[in-house]
Amino acid sequence: MKDFIDLEGASGATYRFRLWPEGAPHQPIAGNYVCIRPDAAGGYSVAHVAASTDLSRARAELPKALKGAGILVYTRLNVSRTIREAEHEDLAARHPRGERPQRAAKKVV
């Protein structure tokens, strides 16, 4: 998988996320994160969309079904609560159950 991915929200806006490698520390900063399930064809689907006030704890707070399931975690730093919540709502509306495969991005916000 790539170090960066662009995910589209329901509004059509695109958000850039950075891979948080397994075992690497993360800054204790607020932001959004997504869990990505890679597929055999080189694509991926979104398995989980969330926001956190402390991304360094996000991996520990993952739903049980996602832990150790070949899931990759990508983060987007976003200190502003208003923006973080709006982006989360936009992404969650587009990926409500994490089943929709992601296509090429349009524009990055």
C-alpha positions in Angstrom: 0.0 0.0 0.0 1.0 3.6 -0.5 2.2 6.0 2.2 -0.6 8.4 1.4 -4.2 7.7 0.2 -7.0 10.1 -0.7 -10.5 9.3 0.4 -13.6 11.0 -1.0 -16.4 12.1 1.4 -20.1 12.2 0.6 -19.7 15.9 -0.4 -17.2 15.1 -3.1 -14.3 16.6 -1.1 -11.2 14.5 -0.9 -9.1 14.0 2.2 -5.5 12.9 2.3 -4.4 10.4 4.9 -0.9 9.1 5.8 -0.1 5.5 6.7 0.6 4.9 10.4 3.0 1.9 10.2 2.4 -0.9 12.6 4.6 -0.6 15.7 5.5 3.0 15.0 4.7 5.7 17.6 2.2 8.4 16.7 2.0 12.0 18.0 -0.7 12.5 20.7 -2.6 15.0 18.5 -6.2 15.2 17.4 -7.3 14.0 14.0 -9.2 11.6 11.9 -8.3 8.0 11.0 -9.4 5.3 8.8 -8.8 1.5 8.7 -8.1 0.2 5.2 -8.5 -3.4 4.1 -6.2 -4.1 1.1 -7.4 -6.5 -1.5 -5.5 -9.0 -3.7 -6.0 -6.8 -6.8 -4.0 -3.9 -5.3 -7.0 -1.9 -4.3 -8.6 -1.4 -0.9 -11.9 -0.8 0.9 -12.6 1.3 3.9 -13.2 -0.8 7.0 -13.6 1.9 9.6 -13.8 5.7 9.8 -13.2 7.6 13.1 -12.0 10.7 14.8 -9.9 11.0 17.9 -8.6 13.7 20.3 -5.5 11.6 20.7 -4.4 9.6 17.6 -1.6 7.9 19.6 -4.4 5.8 21.2 -6.4 5.1 18.1 -4.9 1.7 17.3 -5.6 0.5 20.9 -9.2 1.7 20.6 -10.0 -0.1 17.3 -13.0 -2.4 17.3 -12.0 -5.9 18.2 -12.9 -7.3 14.8 -10.3 -5.0 13.1 -7.3 -5.7 15.4 -4.8 -8.1 13.7 -7.0 -8.5 10.7 -4.6 -7.3 8.1 -5.9 -3.8 8.5 -3.8 -0.7 7.8 -4.4 2.5 9.8 -4.1 5.9 8.1 -4.3 9.2 10.0 -5.1 12.8 9.1 -3.9 15.4 11.6 -6.6 17.9 12.4 -6.5 19.8 15.7 -9.6 21.9 15.1 -12.6 20.1 16.6 -15.1 21.7 14.3 -13.2 20.7 11.1 -12.4 17.2 12.5 -16.0 16.5 13.2 -17.2 17.9 9.9 -14.7 15.7 8.0 -15.6 12.7 10.0 -19.3 13.2 9.2 -18.5 13.6 5.5 -16.4 10.5 5.4 -18.8 8.4 7.5 -21.6 9.3 5.2 -19.7 8.0 2.2 -18.3 4.9 3.9 -21.1 4.0 6.4 -20.1 0.4 6.9 -16.7 0.5 5.3 -17.7 -1.7 2.3 -17.3 0.7 -0.6 -14.0 0.4 -2.6 -12.2 3.7 -3.1 -11.7 5.2 -6.5 -9.2 7.8 -7.7 -9.4 11.1 -5.9 -10.6 14.4 -7.4 -9.2 17.3 -5.4 -7.5 17.4 -2.0 -8.8 19.7 0.7 
